[in-house]
Amino acid sequence: MYKWIFGVGAYVLFKSFFAAIIGFIVGSTIDNYYRIIEQMRRQAQAEGRTFTNEELFQLYQQRSSNSDVQTILMALSAAVMKADGKVLKAELDYVKAFFSQQFGNSFNQAHLQVLKKFLDSNSIPLEEICRDIRTRMQPEIRIQLIHYLFGIAKADGSVSESEINVIRRISDLLGIDPVEFNSVKNMFYRDVHSDYKILGIESTATDDEIKKAYRQMAIKFHPDKVASMGEDFQKGAKEKFQQIQDSYEAIKKSRGFK
């Protein structure tokens, strides 16, 4: 099924028979993945056991590819959703809405079953998964993953310390600079210094240092950096870019400089 979806979709999107062939290959890989997962599920049921940590990572590896980030997001989503010991409906609704908008018809019930497997597991192999992500994704896209994960954490209206700790660990494993992590965090978890932290500086910075930090952040996090990703990734990048601008304007107003 997916081989036809990806093949036709790639041709419609890129108007290229070569792209259609690539899409057909990717779709065939995903079809094969579902056959493997069904075999694993039946075997596990027959033996009366659950998936081990190693099997979960195999599940991830079998599914993930350069053109398919669903399983990457499912694994990381589950880690954040499990962080505070309870999986809330608001978090699940956020994930479903994101995936529906991001992946359209290619997102279905099977993906939610993959999410459930990660949610039901005793542990998620974050080190292996994040190591793999670092080889697949540019730094700008990895930062947008952190933005997405904070969106899950904030879905119920607040971000808990346990959720921050899990996202910080993922951020560290993804090789994201702590300053950049704090910049994203303060978009969702604000205090009196948040505007400065969003710009990656301390409140003791000089006016010239603030202007320099703003210019650097505006260039680094411009939405064009993730133009190759889906709509929701671009939306997250635009939100962050707007936050940077808003924080800069707030600091300028409070300090009285232009």
Backbone bond lengths (Angstrom), bond angles and torsions (degrees), N, CA, C in turn:
res aa  C-N    CA-C-N  psi(-1)  N-CA   C-N-CA  omega(-1)  CA-C   N-CA-C  phi
1 M - - - 1.462 - - 1.539 111.05 -
2 Y 1.342 116.68 -50.35 1.459 120.17 -175.91 1.524 112.51 -67.04
3 K 1.334 115.94 -28.64 1.453 117.05 -179.82 1.531 110.90 -63.16
4 W 1.360 115.93 -33.51 1.458 119.15 178.21 1.525 110.90 -78.22
5 I 1.330 116.70 -38.08 1.469 120.24 178.21 1.525 110.62 -60.96
6 F 1.358 115.64 -49.40 1.456 119.67 -178.09 1.526 111.79 -69.84
7 G 1.338 115.85 -38.66 1.453 118.99 -179.20 1.522 112.07 -64.21
8 V 1.339 116.28 -51.34 1.466 121.18 179.46 1.521 110.31 -66.04
9 G 1.342 116.25 -42.35 1.466 120.15 -179.20 1.518 112.12 -61.40
10 A 1.332 116.49 -42.18 1.468 120.20 179.92 1.526 110.96 -65.09
11 Y 1.337 115.95 -38.17 1.464 118.91 179.23 1.532 111.27 -67.22
12 V 1.342 116.39 -43.32 1.472 120.57 179.20 1.524 110.65 -63.18
13 L 1.338 115.92 -40.21 1.463 120.52 -176.00 1.519 112.64 -73.09
14 F 1.345 116.57 -44.38 1.464 120.57 -172.78 1.536 114.25 -107.26
15 K 1.351 116.78 -6.83 1.469 121.00 -179.94 1.527 111.21 54.57
16 S 1.323 116.08 41.31 1.460 120.45 -176.18 1.523 109.54 -139.15
17 F 1.355 116.02 130.71 1.453 119.62 177.30 1.521 110.68 -68.68
18 F 1.341 116.95 -30.84 1.464 120.08 176.44 1.528 109.99 -63.15
19 A 1.339 117.07 -44.06 1.464 121.06 177.83 1.525 110.41 -62.39
20 A 1.321 116.98 -37.68 1.455 120.80 178.86 1.526 111.21 -63.45
21 I 1.334 116.27 -39.08 1.468 120.27 178.05 1.519 110.38 -64.36
22 I 1.353 116.74 -44.17 1.461 120.68 177.99 1.524 110.04 -61.06
23 G 1.344 116.00 -44.55 1.464 119.99 178.68 1.516 111.91 -61.21
24 F 1.334 116.37 -38.70 1.457 120.78 178.58 1.523 110.64 -63.58
25 I 1.337 117.46 -40.85 1.470 121.80 179.15 1.517 110.60 -65.12
26 V 1.350 115.88 -45.62 1.466 120.04 179.42 1.522 110.36 -61.92
27 G 1.331 116.28 -44.44 1.463 120.01 179.44 1.517 112.35 -62.62
28 S 1.321 116.80 -38.25 1.463 120.73 177.72 1.522 110.99 -63.34
29 T 1.334 115.88 -37.76 1.467 120.46 177.43 1.517 110.77 -62.49
30 I 1.332 116.35 -42.00 1.470 120.34 179.95 1.518 110.87 -67.94
31 D 1.328 117.07 -40.33 1.472 120.00 176.61 1.528 110.37 -58.81
32 N 1.318 115.62 -43.30 1.461 120.07 178.68 1.518 111.11 -64.12
33 Y 1.324 115.42 -37.24 1.466 120.48 177.69 1.525 111.40 -57.58
34 Y 1.321 116.36 -46.08 1.463 119.35 -178.06 1.527 111.65 -65.33
35 R 1.318 115.66 -33.19 1.470 118.33 176.45 1.533 110.28 -65.58
36 I 1.341 116.18 -41.17 1.466 120.60 178.70 1.524 110.88 -64.42
37 I 1.336 116.30 -44.17 1.466 120.60 -178.92 1.516 110.99 -62.31
38 E 1.335 116.68 -39.95 1.458 119.83 179.41 1.526 110.30 -64.64
39 Q 1.320 116.52 -38.78 1.462 120.05 176.93 1.521 111.14 -64.12
40 M 1.331 116.41 -42.45 1.467 120.56 178.18 1.529 111.05 -63.67
41 R 1.325 115.65 -41.38 1.467 119.79 -179.21 1.529 111.07 -62.96
42 R 1.341 116.32 -45.37 1.466 120.09 -179.46 1.523 111.40 -65.46
43 Q 1.331 115.02 -39.53 1.463 119.01 178.73 1.523 110.96 -64.58
44 A 1.331 116.42 -42.22 1.463 120.32 179.85 1.524 111.03 -64.24
45 Q 1.332 116.60 -42.61 1.460 120.33 178.79 1.524 111.19 -63.49
46 A 1.334 115.83 -42.41 1.461 119.82 -179.35 1.518 111.96 -63.30
47 E 1.347 115.32 -33.23 1.466 119.61 -178.66 1.519 112.78 -92.81
48 G 1.340 116.30 -1.51 1.452 120.63 178.01 1.515 114.04 64.36
49 R 1.335 117.74 40.61 1.459 120.44 -178.20 1.522 110.50 -135.19
50 T 1.322 116.01 172.83 1.458 122.46 176.37 1.523 108.83 -109.11
51 F 1.317 116.05 169.88 1.453 120.48 -179.59 1.526 110.45 -69.82
52 T 1.322 116.22 138.61 1.461 121.15 175.26 1.530 109.05 -82.22
53 N 1.329 115.73 170.15 1.456 121.02 178.37 1.529 111.02 -59.80
54 E 1.334 116.67 -41.00 1.459 120.94 -179.77 1.529 110.91 -65.82
55 E 1.329 116.25 -39.55 1.457 119.96 179.63 1.520 111.35 -66.41
56 L 1.331 115.91 -35.88 1.455 119.59 178.08 1.525 110.79 -63.77
57 F 1.335 116.09 -39.74 1.459 117.50 179.27 1.524 110.64 -70.33
58 Q 1.320 116.72 -34.14 1.456 119.41 174.27 1.523 109.84 -61.96
59 L 1.325 115.36 -41.24 1.459 121.03 176.88 1.516 110.21 -57.60
60 Y 1.306 115.64 -44.86 1.463 121.10 178.82 1.525 111.34 -63.08
61 Q 1.336 116.17 -47.71 1.459 120.33 -177.44 1.526 111.86 -63.18
62 Q 1.331 116.64 -39.09 1.446 121.02 -178.30 1.521 111.33 -64.53
63 R 1.313 115.89 -29.43 1.453 119.95 -175.45 1.522 114.21 -93.70
64 S 1.336 117.87 -37.75 1.454 120.66 -169.64 1.523 111.60 -74.35
65 S 1.327 115.36 147.26 1.456 122.25 175.86 1.522 107.49 -158.01
66 N 1.333 116.80 171.75 1.453 120.06 -178.19 1.528 112.63 -60.49
67 S 1.319 118.01 -27.22 1.456 120.80 -176.66 1.521 112.20 -105.38
68 D 1.311 118.38 8.14 1.458 121.59 -177.18 1.529 109.64 -137.61
69 V 1.322 117.04 104.19 1.462 120.79 -176.60 1.525 112.31 -105.25
70 Q 1.341 117.54 6.04 1.460 119.02 -176.02 1.523 112.97 -57.83
71 T 1.332 116.50 -46.91 1.459 118.84 -176.62 1.523 111.53 -70.23
72 I 1.329 116.76 -34.55 1.459 120.02 174.07 1.521 109.42 -55.35
73 L 1.330 115.87 -49.77 1.460 120.44 -178.40 1.524 112.02 -67.77
74 M 1.305 117.31 -36.37 1.467 120.13 179.18 1.526 110.98 -62.68
75 A 1.321 116.77 -44.12 1.464 120.56 -179.75 1.520 111.22 -63.57
76 L 1.339 117.09 -47.80 1.453 120.71 -179.20 1.529 111.35 -68.81
77 S 1.326 115.95 -36.75 1.466 119.82 177.56 1.517 111.25 -59.99
78 A 1.327 115.82 -45.80 1.464 120.58 -179.49 1.520 111.14 -61.20
79 A 1.333 117.36 -39.26 1.465 120.75 -179.73 1.524 111.16 -60.53
80 V 1.330 116.99 -41.41 1.473 120.60 179.54 1.518 110.89 -73.83
81 M 1.315 117.47 -41.31 1.464 121.27 -179.10 1.521 111.77 -62.89
82 K 1.346 117.17 -30.45 1.463 121.65 -179.15 1.536 112.36 -87.23
83 A 1.331 117.20 -8.25 1.470 121.39 -169.07 1.517 113.89 -58.00
84 D 1.341 117.60 -42.37 1.462 120.50 -176.34 1.525 113.00 -96.12
85 G 1.338 115.99 12.74 1.458 119.79 174.97 1.508 115.51 85.49
86 K 1.316 117.87 0.20 1.462 120.25 178.95 1.518 109.56 -146.54
87 V 1.324 115.37 139.33 1.458 121.37 178.51 1.520 107.55 -100.81
88 L 1.320 116.95 115.63 1.454 121.88 -174.66 1.525 111.30 -95.50
89 K 1.335 114.83 151.52 1.456 120.50 179.57 1.528 110.83 -62.21
90 A 1.336 116.75 -36.72 1.465 119.92 179.84 1.527 111.20 -61.04
91 E 1.332 116.43 -36.92 1.464 120.75 178.77 1.523 110.45 -68.53
92 L 1.332 115.78 -44.17 1.459 120.21 179.50 1.522 110.68 -63.62
93 D 1.324 116.86 -41.18 1.468 120.60 178.78 1.529 110.76 -63.10
94 Y 1.335 115.97 -38.18 1.469 120.08 178.66 1.520 110.24 -62.93
95 V 1.331 116.55 -46.18 1.467 121.07 -179.86 1.522 110.74 -62.48
96 K 1.323 117.02 -45.91 1.459 121.15 -179.39 1.530 111.33 -62.22
97 A 1.341 116.14 -42.29 1.463 120.05 -179.77 1.525 110.48 -65.29
98 F 1.330 115.93 -41.81 1.467 120.53 179.12 1.522 110.43 -61.45
99 F 1.318 116.36 -48.37 1.459 120.22 -176.70 1.516 111.64 -67.04
100 S 1.322 117.03 -39.11 1.465 120.37 179.54 1.517 110.83 -62.74
101 Q 1.329 116.58 -41.48 1.450 120.14 -179.74 1.517 111.78 -75.58
102 Q 1.337 116.39 -36.88 1.454 120.90 -176.12 1.516 112.54 -74.20
103 F 1.338 117.08 -42.13 1.454 120.62 -171.29 1.533 114.13 -114.56
104 G 1.317 116.82 -5.67 1.457 120.18 175.09 1.521 113.22 58.59
105 N 1.331 115.48 -132.55 1.462 120.88 -175.04 1.521 114.14 -68.95
106 S 1.348 117.16 -15.66 1.466 119.45 179.70 1.536 111.76 -77.95
107 F 1.346 115.84 -7.67 1.468 120.17 175.63 1.520 108.70 -97.12
108 N 1.333 116.24 127.67 1.455 119.16 -178.37 1.529 110.96 -147.44
109 Q 1.316 116.02 -170.28 1.454 122.09 -175.88 1.519 112.33 -60.30
110 A 1.316 116.95 -30.25 1.466 120.08 -179.93 1.529 111.35 -61.75
111 H 1.325 117.00 -35.79 1.452 119.68 177.99 1.529 111.17 -66.16
112 L 1.327 116.40 -37.77 1.469 119.84 177.92 1.528 110.69 -67.06
113 Q 1.312 116.68 -30.69 1.466 119.94 175.99 1.522 110.50 -67.04
114 V 1.339 116.21 -36.45 1.459 120.01 175.56 1.529 109.44 -64.61
115 L 1.334 117.00 -43.98 1.465 121.19 176.93 1.517 110.49 -57.89
116 K 1.326 117.07 -43.87 1.465 120.94 -179.31 1.518 111.99 -61.67
117 K 1.328 117.12 -37.60 1.465 120.40 179.00 1.531 110.36 -61.84
118 F 1.336 115.38 -41.73 1.465 118.37 177.45 1.527 111.36 -68.63
119 L 1.324 117.45 -38.63 1.467 120.85 179.16 1.521 111.77 -65.80
120 D 1.330 116.21 -34.27 1.465 120.54 -177.86 1.526 113.14 -81.98
121 S 1.319 117.13 -12.22 1.460 119.84 -177.00 1.523 110.87 -75.87
122 N 1.317 115.73 154.50 1.461 120.32 178.62 1.526 111.83 -72.82
123 S 1.317 116.86 -28.35 1.458 121.60 178.21 1.517 109.26 -152.34
124 I 1.325 115.53 156.64 1.461 122.01 179.01 1.526 107.87 -117.27
125 P 1.316 118.16 128.88 1.485 121.27 -176.13 1.522 112.40 -72.81
126 L 1.326 116.47 70.05 1.461 121.28 -174.46 1.528 112.90 -62.97
127 E 1.331 116.85 -38.72 1.467 118.62 -177.62 1.521 111.22 -61.02
128 E 1.325 116.38 -46.69 1.460 119.74 -179.45 1.526 111.15 -65.73
129 I 1.337 116.01 -42.98 1.457 120.37 -177.99 1.524 110.67 -65.06
130 C 1.317 116.86 -46.84 1.464 120.09 -178.28 1.525 111.52 -66.93
131 R 1.320 116.79 -34.81 1.464 119.68 176.11 1.527 109.92 -61.86
132 D 1.322 115.33 -38.92 1.463 120.32 179.08 1.527 110.79 -68.61
133 I 1.333 116.52 -40.73 1.465 120.84 179.77 1.522 110.38 -61.07
134 R 1.326 116.67 -39.60 1.473 120.40 -177.74 1.525 111.81 -61.90
135 T 1.322 116.55 -27.88 1.466 119.51 178.64 1.520 111.91 -84.50
136 R 1.323 117.35 -13.79 1.467 121.46 -174.19 1.522 113.60 -104.62
137 M 1.332 117.33 -31.23 1.459 120.35 -168.61 1.520 112.60 -119.71
138 Q 1.322 115.52 144.31 1.454 121.89 176.14 1.531 109.46 -69.70
139 P 1.350 117.28 156.06 1.472 120.47 -179.09 1.521 113.59 -55.06
140 E 1.339 117.37 -38.83 1.468 120.25 -178.72 1.520 111.44 -62.70
141 I 1.324 116.89 -36.97 1.461 120.46 179.90 1.526 110.24 -74.31
142 R 1.335 117.18 -35.97 1.468 120.49 176.39 1.522 110.82 -61.49
143 I 1.312 116.29 -38.62 1.472 119.71 177.99 1.525 110.14 -64.80
144 Q 1.334 116.83 -37.18 1.468 119.04 177.87 1.523 111.49 -67.31
145 L 1.334 117.20 -28.12 1.466 119.39 173.51 1.527 110.50 -61.99
146 I 1.339 116.79 -40.41 1.459 120.74 178.05 1.525 110.32 -64.65
147 H 1.317 116.81 -39.88 1.466 121.27 176.20 1.528 110.10 -58.77
148 Y 1.332 116.29 -45.43 1.468 121.26 178.80 1.527 111.25 -61.30
149 L 1.320 117.81 -42.45 1.463 121.49 -178.25 1.531 111.34 -66.69
150 F 1.314 117.04 -37.83 1.466 119.49 174.89 1.526 110.75 -65.81
151 G 1.321 116.92 -31.51 1.458 120.26 175.61 1.514 111.51 -61.57
152 I 1.335 116.85 -40.39 1.469 120.71 175.80 1.521 110.07 -62.60
153 A 1.333 116.14 -47.95 1.463 120.79 -178.02 1.528 112.01 -60.25
154 K 1.335 116.40 -34.54 1.471 120.78 -177.13 1.528 112.06 -86.94
155 A 1.326 117.75 -3.40 1.464 121.28 -174.63 1.523 112.72 -58.48
156 D 1.341 117.09 -31.75 1.467 120.28 -179.69 1.525 112.38 -90.98
157 G 1.331 117.03 7.81 1.452 120.66 175.93 1.516 115.57 104.16
158 S 1.312 117.97 -16.13 1.467 120.85 179.88 1.519 109.94 -150.20
159 V 1.332 115.19 157.71 1.461 121.48 179.18 1.521 108.35 -111.95
160 S 1.336 116.67 120.03 1.458 120.99 -177.45 1.523 110.91 -82.78
161 E 1.318 115.81 161.78 1.463 121.03 178.74 1.518 111.08 -62.94
162 S 1.331 117.12 -37.84 1.467 120.37 179.95 1.523 110.85 -65.49
163 E 1.328 117.33 -36.38 1.467 120.71 177.76 1.535 110.34 -68.41
164 I 1.327 116.21 -41.02 1.467 119.73 177.17 1.524 110.43 -60.22
165 N 1.337 116.13 -42.46 1.470 120.23 -178.58 1.522 111.71 -62.38
166 V 1.342 116.60 -42.03 1.465 119.81 179.62 1.520 110.48 -66.31
167 I 1.330 116.75 -44.76 1.465 119.72 -179.62 1.525 110.50 -65.71
168 R 1.346 116.64 -37.27 1.464 119.34 176.87 1.531 110.57 -62.77
169 R 1.319 116.66 -40.84 1.475 119.55 178.70 1.523 110.20 -62.74
170 I 1.330 116.92 -44.76 1.460 120.60 178.06 1.525 110.01 -60.71
171 S 1.326 116.03 -43.41 1.460 121.11 179.03 1.527 111.09 -58.88
172 D 1.334 116.36 -44.81 1.467 120.46 178.49 1.525 110.88 -62.35
173 L 1.328 116.09 -43.58 1.463 120.44 -179.63 1.526 111.69 -65.95
174 L 1.326 116.41 -27.88 1.464 120.81 178.38 1.520 112.27 -83.01
175 G 1.346 116.22 -3.08 1.458 119.54 178.33 1.514 114.13 76.54
176 I 1.334 117.07 25.93 1.462 121.32 -179.68 1.522 109.60 -86.39
177 D 1.312 116.47 134.66 1.454 122.26 -179.67 1.535 109.91 -60.61
178 P 1.343 118.27 136.59 1.477 121.14 179.53 1.523 113.40 -55.51
179 V 1.317 117.45 -34.11 1.469 120.36 177.70 1.523 110.65 -63.11
180 E 1.331 116.07 -41.92 1.455 120.43 179.02 1.527 111.16 -68.56
181 F 1.337 116.19 -37.70 1.460 119.96 175.82 1.524 110.46 -60.57
182 N 1.320 117.21 -48.29 1.461 121.22 -179.53 1.522 111.83 -63.46
183 S 1.329 115.98 -32.79 1.453 119.54 177.03 1.526 110.74 -61.55
184 V 1.334 117.02 -46.55 1.465 120.73 178.59 1.530 110.29 -68.55
185 K 1.318 116.97 -43.88 1.467 120.62 -178.33 1.521 111.87 -55.22
186 N 1.312 116.21 -41.25 1.462 119.98 -175.87 1.519 113.49 -75.37
187 M 1.311 117.14 -4.33 1.456 120.60 169.34 1.521 110.34 -75.99
188 F 1.334 116.32 -24.39 1.459 121.70 -175.84 1.531 112.64 -114.14
189 Y 1.314 116.80 -23.68 1.464 122.51 -173.89 1.525 106.60 -132.84
190 R 1.319 115.82 91.47 1.454 120.76 -168.66 1.522 112.73 -100.60
191 D 1.364 113.87 148.86 1.458 121.44 169.78 1.526 107.41 -139.28
192 V 1.336 118.35 -170.43 1.464 121.04 -173.51 1.532 112.09 -65.90
193 H 1.314 117.60 -18.86 1.468 120.94 -178.44 1.527 112.25 -103.80
194 S 1.322 116.91 9.76 1.461 119.52 -171.90 1.524 113.48 -61.71
195 D 1.322 117.93 -38.99 1.466 119.40 -179.24 1.522 111.07 -60.10
196 Y 1.328 116.79 -38.84 1.464 120.49 178.04 1.532 110.61 -69.68
197 K 1.327 115.77 -41.22 1.465 119.82 -178.44 1.519 111.49 -66.00
198 I 1.334 116.42 -34.22 1.463 119.75 177.57 1.525 110.35 -62.26
199 L 1.340 116.14 -32.90 1.466 120.40 177.10 1.525 111.89 -85.92
200 G 1.340 116.75 -3.15 1.461 120.08 177.10 1.504 113.95 78.19
201 I 1.338 117.96 26.67 1.461 121.48 -178.53 1.525 109.76 -133.57
202 E 1.336 115.70 170.90 1.462 121.67 176.40 1.525 109.82 -93.32
203 S 1.330 115.59 160.63 1.463 120.09 -178.84 1.529 112.00 -68.31
204 T 1.333 116.90 -11.73 1.464 121.45 178.55 1.526 112.50 -86.28
205 A 1.336 117.18 -0.95 1.471 120.93 -177.77 1.527 110.71 -62.87
206 T 1.326 116.50 148.86 1.459 121.51 176.79 1.529 110.13 -75.89
207 D 1.321 116.62 166.75 1.461 120.33 178.92 1.527 111.01 -59.54
208 D 1.330 116.88 -42.13 1.466 120.42 179.41 1.526 111.32 -64.38
209 E 1.330 117.33 -38.53 1.463 121.28 178.11 1.524 110.68 -65.42
210 I 1.333 116.04 -36.54 1.465 120.72 178.15 1.524 110.44 -65.55
211 K 1.329 116.42 -44.96 1.467 120.53 179.11 1.529 111.25 -62.08
212 K 1.317 115.90 -42.30 1.466 120.56 179.08 1.527 111.24 -64.32
213 A 1.350 116.10 -43.75 1.466 120.50 179.75 1.524 110.64 -63.03
214 Y 1.323 116.46 -40.28 1.471 120.17 178.79 1.531 110.90 -61.75
215 R 1.331 116.63 -46.49 1.468 119.75 -179.46 1.528 110.92 -60.92
216 Q 1.323 116.86 -42.12 1.470 120.83 -179.24 1.526 111.31 -65.65
217 M 1.339 115.91 -43.98 1.473 119.72 -179.38 1.525 110.92 -67.79
218 A 1.327 117.37 -39.16 1.462 121.04 -179.15 1.530 111.28 -63.43
219 I 1.339 115.90 -37.17 1.465 120.03 177.46 1.528 110.51 -72.65
220 K 1.319 115.88 -45.54 1.468 121.00 -174.17 1.519 112.58 -66.00
221 F 1.330 117.07 -36.18 1.456 120.50 -174.21 1.520 112.91 -110.52
222 H 1.302 116.73 25.07 1.458 119.30 176.17 1.531 108.85 -63.75
223 P 1.334 118.09 138.38 1.475 121.15 -178.18 1.522 114.89 -54.73
224 D 1.330 117.34 -25.03 1.468 119.70 178.98 1.522 112.10 -61.61
225 K 1.347 117.15 -20.60 1.461 121.27 -179.79 1.527 111.99 -63.62
226 V 1.345 117.16 -26.79 1.472 120.63 -178.69 1.522 110.60 -119.00
227 A 1.322 115.85 29.23 1.464 120.55 -177.57 1.523 112.57 -61.97
228 S 1.335 116.76 -22.33 1.472 120.12 -178.37 1.520 112.65 -80.73
229 M 1.324 117.63 -11.39 1.460 121.31 -177.69 1.531 110.48 -90.03
230 G 1.347 115.34 178.48 1.451 121.28 -176.65 1.513 113.66 -73.16
231 E 1.323 114.53 178.58 1.465 121.12 -173.79 1.518 113.04 -61.11
232 D 1.335 117.42 -41.89 1.461 119.64 -177.36 1.521 112.05 -69.99
233 F 1.323 117.65 -34.28 1.459 120.28 175.11 1.529 109.46 -64.29
234 Q 1.325 116.47 -42.78 1.455 120.13 178.36 1.521 110.79 -65.76
235 K 1.328 116.17 -37.36 1.460 119.85 177.49 1.524 110.63 -62.13
236 G 1.344 116.37 -43.46 1.457 120.10 178.68 1.519 111.80 -62.15
237 A 1.344 115.62 -39.81 1.460 119.90 179.34 1.526 110.99 -65.49
238 K 1.325 116.75 -39.71 1.461 120.73 178.74 1.529 110.83 -65.90
239 E 1.344 116.13 -38.36 1.463 119.89 178.11 1.525 110.73 -63.78
240 K 1.322 115.92 -43.09 1.468 119.57 179.50 1.526 110.32 -65.49
241 F 1.319 116.82 -43.08 1.459 120.78 178.86 1.527 110.33 -60.33
242 Q 1.339 116.28 -40.68 1.458 120.26 178.67 1.523 111.32 -67.01
243 Q 1.347 116.08 -37.69 1.465 120.40 177.25 1.525 110.77 -62.23
244 I 1.308 116.00 -40.53 1.463 120.27 178.19 1.529 109.90 -60.97
245 Q 1.309 115.83 -45.94 1.460 119.79 179.18 1.527 111.51 -64.12
246 D 1.353 116.77 -43.82 1.462 121.18 -179.39 1.527 111.09 -63.19
247 S 1.336 116.50 -41.79 1.462 120.35 179.74 1.522 110.81 -64.19
248 Y 1.320 115.78 -41.88 1.461 120.04 178.83 1.529 110.81 -62.39
249 E 1.325 115.93 -44.01 1.463 119.56 179.29 1.527 111.21 -64.60
250 A 1.353 116.76 -38.15 1.466 120.28 179.35 1.529 111.23 -64.83
251 I 1.337 116.30 -40.92 1.462 120.38 178.65 1.517 110.66 -67.41
252 K 1.337 116.64 -42.71 1.459 120.75 178.01 1.528 110.87 -58.30
253 K 1.335 115.16 -42.96 1.467 119.85 -179.26 1.517 111.64 -65.98
254 S 1.345 116.05 -42.66 1.465 119.34 -177.94 1.529 111.92 -69.61
255 R 1.342 116.35 -30.74 1.468 120.89 -178.48 1.531 112.81 -93.14
256 G 1.321 115.10 -20.70 1.458 118.71 177.24 1.513 115.03 79.03
257 F 1.353 117.67 30.23 1.458 119.44 175.53 1.527 110.07 -115.57
258 K 1.326 115.16 164.03 1.464 120.21 -179.21 1.510 111.20 -111.04
